[in-house]
């Protein structure tokens, strides 16, 4: 199994100004990164076809794909996925 992407890859360091308790403070922060992910699916003996492209924070791609297929009614449950 592939290693999960590091937090550093998923986030960009930025400097922000925040309004807190009536004053402005500057501090470091991180912005979550997103990347597109294509979801492809096929039944037994079928070639996979493109189903969707979704934006996501990298990591847990298989879980995201299975959840998408389940909520769209394309599978009945995890056991439908090999």
PDB file of N, CA, C and O in Angstrom:
ATOM      1  N   UNK A   1       0.843  -1.181   0.000  1.00  0.00           N
ATOM      2  CA  UNK A   1       0.000   0.000   0.000  1.00  0.00           C
ATOM      3  C   UNK A   1       0.885   1.240   0.000  1.00  0.00           C
ATOM      4  O   UNK A   1       1.952   1.259   0.613  1.00  0.00           O
ATOM      5  N   UNK A   2       0.426   2.266  -0.693  1.00  0.00           N
ATOM      6  CA  UNK A   2       1.181   3.497  -0.803  1.00  0.00           C
ATOM      7  C   UNK A   2       1.127   4.298   0.495  1.00  0.00           C
ATOM      8  O   UNK A   2       0.108   4.300   1.186  1.00  0.00           O
ATOM      9  N   UNK A   3       2.222   4.976   0.824  1.00  0.00           N
ATOM     10  CA  UNK A   3       2.234   5.834   1.999  1.00  0.00           C
ATOM     11  C   UNK A   3       1.291   7.010   1.800  1.00  0.00           C
ATOM     12  O   UNK A   3       1.117   7.499   0.683  1.00  0.00           O
ATOM     13  N   UNK A   4       0.683   7.459   2.894  1.00  0.00           N
ATOM     14  CA  UNK A   4      -0.162   8.651   2.852  1.00  0.00           C
ATOM     15  C   UNK A   4       0.722   9.865   2.595  1.00  0.00           C
ATOM     16  O   UNK A   4       1.864   9.900   3.052  1.00  0.00           O
ATOM     17  N   UNK A   5       0.213  10.861   1.868  1.00  0.00           N
ATOM     18  CA  UNK A   5       1.013  12.071   1.641  1.00  0.00           C
ATOM     19  C   UNK A   5       1.257  12.794   2.956  1.00  0.00           C
ATOM     20  O   UNK A   5       0.451  12.719   3.883  1.00  0.00           O
ATOM     21  N   UNK A   6       2.373  13.488   3.019  1.00  0.00           N
ATOM     22  CA  UNK A   6       2.708  14.195   4.245  1.00  0.00           C
ATOM     23  C   UNK A   6       1.827  15.428   4.401  1.00  0.00           C
ATOM     24  O   UNK A   6       1.303  15.960   3.422  1.00  0.00           O
ATOM     25  N   UNK A   7       1.671  15.874   5.644  1.00  0.00           N
ATOM     26  CA  UNK A   7       0.910  17.090   5.916  1.00  0.00           C
ATOM     27  C   UNK A   7       1.525  18.259   5.172  1.00  0.00           C
ATOM     28  O   UNK A   7       0.803  19.134   4.693  1.00  0.00           O
ATOM     29  N   UNK A   8       2.851  18.290   5.066  1.00  0.00           N
ATOM     30  CA  UNK A   8       3.526  19.397   4.383  1.00  0.00           C
ATOM     31  C   UNK A   8       3.095  19.470   2.925  1.00  0.00           C
ATOM     32  O   UNK A   8       2.992  20.568   2.377  1.00  0.00           O
ATOM     33  N   UNK A   9       2.844  18.347   2.287  1.00  0.00           N
ATOM     34  CA  UNK A   9       2.405  18.352   0.895  1.00  0.00           C
ATOM     35  C   UNK A   9       0.969  18.855   0.778  1.00  0.00           C
ATOM     36  O   UNK A   9       0.598  19.452  -0.232  1.00  0.00           O
ATOM     37  N   UNK A  10       0.171  18.617   1.800  1.00  0.00           N
ATOM     38  CA  UNK A  10      -1.236  18.975   1.761  1.00  0.00           C
ATOM     39  C   UNK A  10      -1.497  20.417   2.149  1.00  0.00           C
ATOM     40  O   UNK A  10      -2.605  20.913   1.942  1.00  0.00           O
ATOM     41  N   UNK A  11      -0.508  21.107   2.705  1.00  0.00           N
ATOM     42  CA  UNK A  11      -0.740  22.458   3.205  1.00  0.00           C
ATOM     43  C   UNK A  11       0.381  23.394   2.764  1.00  0.00           C
ATOM     44  O   UNK A  11       1.526  22.981   2.581  1.00  0.00           O
ATOM     45  N   UNK A  12       0.022  24.661   2.600  1.00  0.00           N
ATOM     46  CA  UNK A  12       0.977  25.698   2.238  1.00  0.00           C
ATOM     47  C   UNK A  12       1.102  26.656   3.413  1.00  0.00           C
ATOM     48  O   UNK A  12       0.101  27.099   3.977  1.00  0.00           O
ATOM     49  N   UNK A  13       2.327  26.968   3.772  1.00  0.00           N
ATOM     50  CA  UNK A  13       2.547  27.926   4.866  1.00  0.00           C
ATOM     51  C   UNK A  13       2.290  29.338   4.354  1.00  0.00           C
ATOM     52  O   UNK A  13       2.738  29.712   3.270  1.00  0.00           O
ATOM     53  N   UNK A  14       1.559  30.116   5.154  1.00  0.00           N
ATOM     54  CA  UNK A  14       1.253  31.508   4.816  1.00  0.00           C
ATOM     55  C   UNK A  14       1.344  32.357   6.080  1.00  0.00           C
ATOM     56  O   UNK A  14       1.287  31.841   7.196  1.00  0.00           O
ATOM     57  N   UNK A  15       1.484  33.647   5.890  1.00  0.00           N
ATOM     58  CA  UNK A  15       1.454  34.609   6.993  1.00  0.00           C
ATOM     59  C   UNK A  15       0.087  35.292   6.933  1.00  0.00           C
ATOM     60  O   UNK A  15      -0.306  35.785   5.876  1.00  0.00           O
ATOM     61  N   UNK A  16      -0.641  35.330   8.051  1.00  0.00           N
ATOM     62  CA  UNK A  16      -1.984  35.914   8.069  1.00  0.00           C
ATOM     63  C   UNK A  16      -2.090  36.989   9.140  1.00  0.00           C
ATOM     64  O   UNK A  16      -1.323  37.014  10.103  1.00  0.00           O
ATOM     65  N   UNK A  17      -3.056  37.873   8.949  1.00  0.00           N
ATOM     66  CA  UNK A  17      -3.420  38.852   9.973  1.00  0.00           C
ATOM     67  C   UNK A  17      -4.791  38.457  10.488  1.00  0.00           C
ATOM     68  O   UNK A  17      -5.713  38.233   9.703  1.00  0.00           O
ATOM     69  N   UNK A  18      -4.929  38.371  11.796  1.00  0.00           N
ATOM     70  CA  UNK A  18      -6.196  37.985  12.403  1.00  0.00           C
ATOM     71  C   UNK A  18      -6.649  39.070  13.376  1.00  0.00           C
ATOM     72  O   UNK A  18      -5.838  39.649  14.099  1.00  0.00           O
ATOM     73  N   UNK A  19      -7.941  39.335  13.384  1.00  0.00           N
ATOM     74  CA  UNK A  19      -8.526  40.297  14.313  1.00  0.00           C
ATOM     75  C   UNK A  19      -8.974  39.515  15.541  1.00  0.00           C
ATOM     76  O   UNK A  19      -9.864  38.669  15.451  1.00  0.00           O
ATOM     77  N   UNK A  20      -8.364  39.795  16.678  1.00  0.00           N
ATOM     78  CA  UNK A  20      -8.677  39.080  17.918  1.00  0.00           C
ATOM     79  C   UNK A  20      -8.816  40.076  19.059  1.00  0.00           C
ATOM     80  O   UNK A  20      -7.920  40.886  19.296  1.00  0.00           O
ATOM     81  N   UNK A  21      -9.923  40.017  19.755  1.00  0.00           N
ATOM     82  CA  UNK A  21     -10.147  40.823  20.964  1.00  0.00           C
ATOM     83  C   UNK A  21      -9.821  42.299  20.734  1.00  0.00           C
ATOM     84  O   UNK A  21      -9.210  42.948  21.583  1.00  0.00           O
ATOM     85  N   UNK A  22     -10.232  42.817  19.587  1.00  0.00           N
ATOM     86  CA  UNK A  22     -10.056  44.231  19.325  1.00  0.00           C
ATOM     87  C   UNK A  22      -8.695  44.645  18.817  1.00  0.00           C
ATOM     88  O   UNK A  22      -8.422  45.841  18.715  1.00  0.00           O
ATOM     89  N   UNK A  23      -7.832  43.698  18.495  1.00  0.00           N
ATOM     90  CA  UNK A  23      -6.524  44.055  17.948  1.00  0.00           C
ATOM     91  C   UNK A  23      -6.143  43.090  16.831  1.00  0.00           C
ATOM     92  O   UNK A  23      -6.692  41.995  16.706  1.00  0.00           O
ATOM     93  N   UNK A  24      -5.197  43.532  16.035  1.00  0.00           N
ATOM     94  CA  UNK A  24      -4.714  42.724  14.914  1.00  0.00           C
ATOM     95  C   UNK A  24      -3.464  41.981  15.350  1.00  0.00           C
ATOM     96  O   UNK A  24      -2.562  42.563  15.951  1.00  0.00           O
ATOM     97  N   UNK A  25      -3.415  40.712  15.048  1.00  0.00           N
ATOM     98  CA  UNK A  25      -2.199  39.932  15.295  1.00  0.00           C
ATOM     99  C   UNK A  25      -1.762  39.270  14.001  1.00  0.00           C
ATOM    100  O   UNK A  25      -2.597  38.852  13.198  1.00  0.00           O
ATOM    101  N   UNK A  26      -0.464  39.175  13.800  1.00  0.00           N
ATOM    102  CA  UNK A  26       0.076  38.449  12.652  1.00  0.00           C
ATOM    103  C   UNK A  26       0.617  37.129  13.154  1.00  0.00           C
ATOM    104  O   UNK A  26       1.230  37.043  14.217  1.00  0.00           O
ATOM    105  N   UNK A  27       0.373  36.105  12.358  1.00  0.00           N
ATOM    106  CA  UNK A  27       0.847  34.778  12.751  1.00  0.00           C
ATOM    107  C   UNK A  27       0.994  33.899  11.514  1.00  0.00           C
ATOM    108  O   UNK A  27       0.446  34.191  10.451  1.00  0.00           O
ATOM    109  N   UNK A  28       1.744  32.819  11.682  1.00  0.00           N
ATOM    110  CA  UNK A  28       1.870  31.819  10.624  1.00  0.00           C
ATOM    111  C   UNK A  28       0.630  30.935  10.641  1.00  0.00           C
ATOM    112  O   UNK A  28       0.036  30.692  11.692  1.00  0.00           O
ATOM    113  N   UNK A  29       0.257  30.464   9.476  1.00  0.00           N
ATOM    114  CA  UNK A  29      -0.877  29.560   9.362  1.00  0.00           C
ATOM    115  C   UNK A  29      -0.607  28.628   8.185  1.00  0.00           C
ATOM    116  O   UNK A  29       0.393  28.780   7.484  1.00  0.00           O
ATOM    117  N   UNK A  30      -1.489  27.679   7.973  1.00  0.00           N
ATOM    118  CA  UNK A  30      -1.378  26.760   6.839  1.00  0.00           C
ATOM    119  C   UNK A  30      -2.707  26.725   6.114  1.00  0.00           C
ATOM    120  O   UNK A  30      -3.770  26.734   6.735  1.00  0.00           O
ATOM    121  N   UNK A  31      -2.638  26.684   4.799  1.00  0.00           N
ATOM    122  CA  UNK A  31      -3.827  26.541   3.964  1.00  0.00           C
ATOM    123  C   UNK A  31      -3.852  25.124   3.414  1.00  0.00           C
ATOM    124  O   UNK A  31      -2.861  24.636   2.872  1.00  0.00           O
ATOM    125  N   UNK A  32      -4.992  24.475   3.560  1.00  0.00           N
ATOM    126  CA  UNK A  32      -5.127  23.117   3.040  1.00  0.00           C
ATOM    127  C   UNK A  32      -5.061  23.147   1.522  1.00  0.00           C
ATOM    128  O   UNK A  32      -5.663  24.010   0.882  1.00  0.00           O
ATOM    129  N   UNK A  33      -4.329  22.204   0.953  1.00  0.00           N
ATOM    130  CA  UNK A  33      -4.223  22.094  -0.495  1.00  0.00           C
ATOM    131  C   UNK A  33      -5.220  21.092  -1.037  1.00  0.00           C
ATOM    132  O   UNK A  33      -5.561  20.122  -0.361  1.00  0.00           O
ATOM    133  N   UNK A  34      -5.682  21.315  -2.231  1.00  0.00           N
ATOM    134  CA  UNK A  34      -6.581  20.391  -2.897  1.00  0.00           C
ATOM    135  C   UNK A  34      -6.009  20.002  -4.249  1.00  0.00           C
ATOM    136  O   UNK A  34      -5.301  20.775  -4.894  1.00  0.00           O
ATOM    137  N   UNK A  35      -6.331  18.796  -4.655  1.00  0.00           N
ATOM    138  CA  UNK A  35      -5.925  18.300  -5.965  1.00  0.00           C
ATOM    139  C   UNK A  35      -7.106  17.552  -6.561  1.00  0.00           C
ATOM    140  O   UNK A  35      -7.924  17.008  -5.819  1.00  0.00           O
ATOM    141  N   UNK A  36      -7.215  17.512  -7.898  1.00  0.00           N
ATOM    142  CA  UNK A  36      -8.300  16.742  -8.515  1.00  0.00           C
ATOM    143  C   UNK A  36      -8.022  15.243  -8.429  1.00  0.00           C
ATOM    144  O   UNK A  36      -6.872  14.806  -8.438  1.00  0.00           O
ATOM    145  N   UNK A  37      -9.102  14.466  -8.345  1.00  0.00           N
ATOM    146  CA  UNK A  37      -8.991  13.007  -8.359  1.00  0.00           C
ATOM    147  C   UNK A  37     -10.071  12.464  -9.287  1.00  0.00           C
ATOM    148  O   UNK A  37     -11.254  12.750  -9.107  1.00  0.00           O
ATOM    149  N   UNK A  38      -9.660  11.682 -10.276  1.00  0.00           N
ATOM    150  CA  UNK A  38     -10.613  11.034 -11.177  1.00  0.00           C
ATOM    151  C   UNK A  38     -11.063   9.719 -10.550  1.00  0.00           C
ATOM    152  O   UNK A  38     -10.248   8.959 -10.027  1.00  0.00           O
ATOM    153  N   UNK A  39     -12.358   9.459 -10.608  1.00  0.00           N
ATOM    154  CA  UNK A  39     -12.916   8.196 -10.115  1.00  0.00           C
ATOM    155  C   UNK A  39     -13.380   7.411 -11.337  1.00  0.00           C
ATOM    156  O   UNK A  39     -14.168   7.894 -12.150  1.00  0.00           O
ATOM    157  N   UNK A  40     -12.867   6.182 -11.444  1.00  0.00           N
ATOM    158  CA  UNK A  40     -13.218   5.300 -12.559  1.00  0.00           C
ATOM    159  C   UNK A  40     -13.794   4.020 -11.970  1.00  0.00           C
ATOM    160  O   UNK A  40     -13.358   3.567 -10.912  1.00  0.00           O
ATOM    161  N   UNK A  41     -14.764   3.442 -12.650  1.00  0.00           N
ATOM    162  CA  UNK A  41     -15.384   2.215 -12.149  1.00  0.00           C
ATOM    163  C   UNK A  41     -15.841   1.355 -13.314  1.00  0.00           C
ATOM    164  O   UNK A  41     -16.129   1.850 -14.403  1.00  0.00           O
ATOM    165  N   UNK A  42     -15.901   0.057 -13.058  1.00  0.00           N
ATOM    166  CA  UNK A  42     -16.399  -0.902 -14.037  1.00  0.00           C
ATOM    167  C   UNK A  42     -16.896  -2.141 -13.333  1.00  0.00           C
ATOM    168  O   UNK A  42     -16.386  -2.511 -12.275  1.00  0.00           O
ATOM    169  N   UNK A  43     -17.885  -2.780 -13.913  1.00  0.00           N
ATOM    170  CA  UNK A  43     -18.416  -4.015 -13.355  1.00  0.00           C
ATOM    171  C   UNK A  43     -17.549  -5.200 -13.750  1.00  0.00           C
ATOM    172  O   UNK A  43     -16.571  -5.042 -14.481  1.00  0.00           O
ATOM    173  N   UNK A  44     -17.905  -6.393 -13.264  1.00  0.00           N
ATOM    174  CA  UNK A  44     -17.137  -7.598 -13.597  1.00  0.00           C
ATOM    175  C   UNK A  44     -17.012  -7.779 -15.112  1.00  0.00           C
ATOM    176  O   UNK A  44     -18.013  -7.801 -15.828  1.00  0.00           O
ATOM    177  N   UNK A  45     -15.779  -7.907 -15.585  1.00  0.00           N
ATOM    178  CA  UNK A  45     -15.518  -8.112 -17.001  1.00  0.00           C
ATOM    179  C   UNK A  45     -15.640  -6.863 -17.852  1.00  0.00           C
ATOM    180  O   UNK A  45     -15.522  -6.943 -19.075  1.00  0.00           O
ATOM    181  N   UNK A  46     -15.874  -5.710 -17.238  1.00  0.00           N
ATOM    182  CA  UNK A  46     -16.004  -4.461 -17.983  1.00  0.00           C
ATOM    183  C   UNK A  46     -14.742  -3.629 -17.821  1.00  0.00           C
ATOM    184  O   UNK A  46     -14.073  -3.685 -16.790  1.00  0.00           O
ATOM    185  N   UNK A  47     -14.429  -2.859 -18.849  1.00  0.00           N
ATOM    186  CA  UNK A  47     -13.353  -1.886 -18.712  1.00  0.00           C
ATOM    187  C   UNK A  47     -13.846  -0.727 -17.856  1.00  0.00           C
ATOM    188  O   UNK A  47     -14.992  -0.302 -18.002  1.00  0.00           O
ATOM    189  N   UNK A  48     -13.002  -0.206 -16.966  1.00  0.00           N
ATOM    190  CA  UNK A  48     -13.423   0.949 -16.160  1.00  0.00           C
ATOM    191  C   UNK A  48     -13.716   2.159 -17.038  1.00  0.00           C
ATOM    192  O   UNK A  48     -13.067   2.372 -18.061  1.00  0.00           O
ATOM    193  N   UNK A  49     -14.708   2.950 -16.621  1.00  0.00           N
ATOM    194  CA  UNK A  49     -15.046   4.192 -17.308  1.00  0.00           C
ATOM    195  C   UNK A  49     -14.937   5.346 -16.313  1.00  0.00           C
ATOM    196  O   UNK A  49     -15.006   5.146 -15.100  1.00  0.00           O
ATOM    197  N   UNK A  50     -14.766   6.550 -16.842  1.00  0.00           N
ATOM    198  CA  UNK A  50     -14.729   7.728 -15.981  1.00  0.00           C
ATOM    199  C   UNK A  50     -16.118   7.950 -15.390  1.00  0.00           C
ATOM    200  O   UNK A  50     -17.116   7.980 -16.110  1.00  0.00           O
ATOM    201  N   UNK A  51     -16.166   8.106 -14.067  1.00  0.00           N
ATOM    202  CA  UNK A  51     -17.427   8.353 -13.368  1.00  0.00           C
ATOM    203  C   UNK A  51     -17.503   9.803 -12.918  1.00  0.00           C
ATOM    204  O   UNK A  51     -18.543  10.446 -13.058  1.00  0.00           O
ATOM    205  N   UNK A  52     -16.395  10.325 -12.372  1.00  0.00           N
ATOM    206  CA  UNK A  52     -16.399  11.691 -11.851  1.00  0.00           C
ATOM    207  C   UNK A  52     -14.972  12.168 -11.640  1.00  0.00           C
ATOM    208  O   UNK A  52     -14.032  11.376 -11.571  1.00  0.00           O
ATOM    209  N   UNK A  53     -14.836  13.480 -11.540  1.00  0.00           N
ATOM    210  CA  UNK A  53     -13.598  14.102 -11.080  1.00  0.00           C
ATOM    211  C   UNK A  53     -14.001  14.970  -9.895  1.00  0.00           C
ATOM    212  O   UNK A  53     -14.921  15.782  -9.996  1.00  0.00           O
ATOM    213  N   UNK A  54     -13.317  14.798  -8.781  1.00  0.00           N
ATOM    214  CA  UNK A  54     -13.633  15.565  -7.582  1.00  0.00           C
ATOM    215  C   UNK A  54     -12.364  16.209  -7.032  1.00  0.00           C
ATOM    216  O   UNK A  54     -11.261  15.704  -7.236  1.00  0.00           O
ATOM    217  N   UNK A  55     -12.530  17.312  -6.344  1.00  0.00           N
ATOM    218  CA  UNK A  55     -11.402  17.956  -5.673  1.00  0.00           C
ATOM    219  C   UNK A  55     -11.343  17.416  -4.254  1.00  0.00           C
ATOM    220  O   UNK A  55     -12.372  17.242  -3.600  1.00  0.00           O
ATOM    221  N   UNK A  56     -10.128  17.153  -3.784  1.00  0.00           N
ATOM    222  CA  UNK A  56      -9.969  16.630  -2.438  1.00  0.00           C
ATOM    223  C   UNK A  56      -8.595  16.964  -1.896  1.00  0.00           C
ATOM    224  O   UNK A  56      -7.664  17.236  -2.654  1.00  0.00           O
ATOM    225  N   UNK A  57      -8.476  16.941  -0.573  1.00  0.00           N
ATOM    226  CA  UNK A  57      -7.174  17.029   0.071  1.00  0.00           C
ATOM    227  C   UNK A  57      -6.556  15.644  -0.046  1.00  0.00           C
ATOM    228  O   UNK A  57      -7.196  14.666   0.341  1.00  0.00           O
ATOM    229  N   UNK A  58      -5.331  15.520  -0.567  1.00  0.00           N
ATOM    230  CA  UNK A  58      -4.741  14.198  -0.789  1.00  0.00           C
ATOM    231  C   UNK A  58      -4.726  13.323   0.466  1.00  0.00           C
ATOM    232  O   UNK A  58      -4.508  13.800   1.580  1.00  0.00           O
ATOM    233  N   UNK A  59      -4.961  12.048   0.249  1.00  0.00           N
ATOM    234  CA  UNK A  59      -4.983  11.043   1.305  1.00  0.00           C
ATOM    235  C   UNK A  59      -6.326  10.327   1.323  1.00  0.00           C
ATOM    236  O   UNK A  59      -7.362  10.943   1.074  1.00  0.00           O
ATOM    237  N   UNK A  60      -6.313   9.050   1.611  1.00  0.00           N
ATOM    238  CA  UNK A  60      -7.526   8.232   1.745  1.00  0.00           C
ATOM    239  C   UNK A  60      -8.348   8.209   0.457  1.00  0.00           C
ATOM    240  O   UNK A  60      -9.577   8.260   0.500  1.00  0.00           O
ATOM    241  N   UNK A  61      -7.671   8.133  -0.683  1.00  0.00           N
ATOM    242  CA  UNK A  61      -8.344   8.157  -1.976  1.00  0.00           C
ATOM    243  C   UNK A  61      -9.316   6.998  -2.152  1.00  0.00           C
ATOM    244  O   UNK A  61     -10.416   7.195  -2.669  1.00  0.00           O
ATOM    245  N   UNK A  62      -8.936   5.794  -1.734  1.00  0.00           N
ATOM    246  CA  UNK A  62      -9.818   4.635  -1.911  1.00  0.00           C
ATOM    247  C   UNK A  62     -11.114   4.823  -1.130  1.00  0.00           C
ATOM    248  O   UNK A  62     -12.193   4.536  -1.647  1.00  0.00           O
ATOM    249  N   UNK A  63     -11.018   5.303   0.110  1.00  0.00           N
ATOM    250  CA  UNK A  63     -12.221   5.538   0.914  1.00  0.00           C
ATOM    251  C   UNK A  63     -13.120   6.588   0.261  1.00  0.00           C
ATOM    252  O   UNK A  63     -14.342   6.438   0.242  1.00  0.00           O
ATOM    253  N   UNK A  64     -12.521   7.637  -0.265  1.00  0.00           N
ATOM    254  CA  UNK A  64     -13.295   8.684  -0.931  1.00  0.00           C
ATOM    255  C   UNK A  64     -14.016   8.122  -2.148  1.00  0.00           C
ATOM    256  O   UNK A  64     -15.197   8.402  -2.353  1.00  0.00           O
ATOM    257  N   UNK A  65     -13.320   7.333  -2.953  1.00  0.00           N
ATOM    258  CA  UNK A  65     -13.927   6.763  -4.161  1.00  0.00           C
ATOM    259  C   UNK A  65     -15.080   5.827  -3.799  1.00  0.00           C
ATOM    260  O   UNK A  65     -16.141   5.890  -4.421  1.00  0.00           O
ATOM    261  N   UNK A  66     -14.891   4.967  -2.811  1.00  0.00           N
ATOM    262  CA  UNK A  66     -15.950   4.038  -2.401  1.00  0.00           C
ATOM    263  C   UNK A  66     -17.145   4.820  -1.859  1.00  0.00           C
ATOM    264  O   UNK A  66     -18.288   4.506  -2.194  1.00  0.00           O
ATOM    265  N   UNK A  67     -16.900   5.829  -1.030  1.00  0.00           N
ATOM    266  CA  UNK A  67     -17.990   6.643  -0.496  1.00  0.00           C
ATOM    267  C   UNK A  67     -18.759   7.348  -1.603  1.00  0.00           C
ATOM    268  O   UNK A  67     -19.987   7.425  -1.561  1.00  0.00           O
ATOM    269  N   UNK A  68     -18.041   7.861  -2.589  1.00  0.00           N
ATOM    270  CA  UNK A  68     -18.700   8.519  -3.725  1.00  0.00           C
ATOM    271  C   UNK A  68     -19.579   7.528  -4.468  1.00  0.00           C
ATOM    272  O   UNK A  68     -20.746   7.814  -4.735  1.00  0.00           O
ATOM    273  N   UNK A  69     -19.030   6.363  -4.806  1.00  0.00           N
ATOM    274  CA  UNK A  69     -19.803   5.355  -5.541  1.00  0.00           C
ATOM    275  C   UNK A  69     -21.031   4.911  -4.749  1.00  0.00           C
ATOM    276  O   UNK A  69     -22.087   4.668  -5.332  1.00  0.00           O
ATOM    277  N   UNK A  70     -20.903   4.804  -3.431  1.00  0.00           N
ATOM    278  CA  UNK A  70     -22.026   4.408  -2.578  1.00  0.00           C
ATOM    279  C   UNK A  70     -23.117   5.483  -2.562  1.00  0.00           C
ATOM    280  O   UNK A  70     -24.295   5.175  -2.740  1.00  0.00           O
ATOM    281  N   UNK A  71     -22.727   6.738  -2.352  1.00  0.00           N
ATOM    282  CA  UNK A  71     -23.734   7.801  -2.276  1.00  0.00           C
ATOM    283  C   UNK A  71     -24.412   8.052  -3.623  1.00  0.00           C
ATOM    284  O   UNK A  71     -25.544   8.534  -3.664  1.00  0.00           O
ATOM    285  N   UNK A  72     -23.737   7.734  -4.711  1.00  0.00           N
ATOM    286  CA  UNK A  72     -24.349   7.892  -6.036  1.00  0.00           C
ATOM    287  C   UNK A  72     -25.179   6.676  -6.440  1.00  0.00           C
ATOM    288  O   UNK A  72     -25.776   6.664  -7.517  1.00  0.00           O
ATOM    289  N   UNK A  73     -25.221   5.656  -5.587  1.00  0.00           N
ATOM    290  CA  UNK A  73     -26.021   4.471  -5.870  1.00  0.00           C
ATOM    291  C   UNK A  73     -25.407   3.537  -6.891  1.00  0.00           C
ATOM    292  O   UNK A  73     -26.099   2.683  -7.445  1.00  0.00           O
ATOM    293  N   UNK A  74     -24.110   3.686  -7.149  1.00  0.00           N
ATOM    294  CA  UNK A  74     -23.436   2.829  -8.130  1.00  0.00           C
ATOM    295  C   UNK A  74     -22.982   1.510  -7.534  1.00  0.00           C
ATOM    296  O   UNK A  74     -22.723   0.555  -8.266  1.00  0.00           O
ATOM    297  N   UNK A  75     -22.882   1.444  -6.205  1.00  0.00           N
ATOM    298  CA  UNK A  75     -22.575   0.206  -5.490  1.00  0.00           C
ATOM    299  C   UNK A  75     -23.494   0.125  -4.273  1.00  0.00           C
ATOM    300  O   UNK A  75     -24.031   1.135  -3.818  1.00  0.00           O
ATOM    301  N   UNK A  76     -23.667  -1.101  -3.750  1.00  0.00           N
ATOM    302  CA  UNK A  76     -24.515  -1.288  -2.565  1.00  0.00           C
ATOM    303  C   UNK A  76     -23.702  -1.193  -1.283  1.00  0.00           C
ATOM    304  O   UNK A  76     -24.255  -0.920  -0.218  1.00  0.00           O
ATOM    305  N   UNK A  77     -22.388  -1.418  -1.375  1.00  0.00           N
ATOM    306  CA  UNK A  77     -21.535  -1.368  -0.185  1.00  0.00           C
ATOM    307  C   UNK A  77     -20.100  -1.668  -0.544  1.00  0.00           C
ATOM    308  O   UNK A  77     -19.780  -1.945  -1.700  1.00  0.00           O
ATOM    309  N   UNK A  78     -19.229  -1.613   0.463  1.00  0.00           N
ATOM    310  CA  UNK A  78     -17.795  -1.838   0.250  1.00  0.00           C
ATOM    311  C   UNK A  78     -17.505  -3.192  -0.370  1.00  0.00           C
ATOM    312  O   UNK A  78     -16.533  -3.337  -1.111  1.00  0.00           O
ATOM    313  N   UNK A  79     -18.334  -4.189  -0.078  1.00  0.00           N
ATOM    314  CA  UNK A  79     -18.098  -5.531  -0.619  1.00  0.00           C
ATOM    315  C   UNK A  79     -18.237  -5.582  -2.144  1.00  0.00           C
ATOM    316  O   UNK A  79     -17.814  -6.558  -2.764  1.00  0.00           O
ATOM    317  N   UNK A  80     -18.817  -4.556  -2.751  1.00  0.00           N
ATOM    318  CA  UNK A  80     -18.938  -4.502  -4.206  1.00  0.00           C
ATOM    319  C   UNK A  80     -17.637  -4.048  -4.868  1.00  0.00           C
ATOM    320  O   UNK A  80     -17.540  -4.045  -6.095  1.00  0.00           O
ATOM    321  N   UNK A  81     -16.647  -3.669  -4.079  1.00  0.00           N
ATOM    322  CA  UNK A  81     -15.389  -3.119  -4.598  1.00  0.00           C
ATOM    323  C   UNK A  81     -14.270  -4.127  -4.383  1.00  0.00           C
ATOM    324  O   UNK A  81     -14.102  -4.673  -3.293  1.00  0.00           O
ATOM    325  N   UNK A  82     -13.503  -4.362  -5.457  1.00  0.00           N
ATOM    326  CA  UNK A  82     -12.320  -5.231  -5.334  1.00  0.00           C
ATOM    327  C   UNK A  82     -11.080  -4.440  -5.643  1.00  0.00           C
ATOM    328  O   UNK A  82      -9.975  -4.981  -5.597  1.00  0.00           O
TER     329      UNK A  82
END
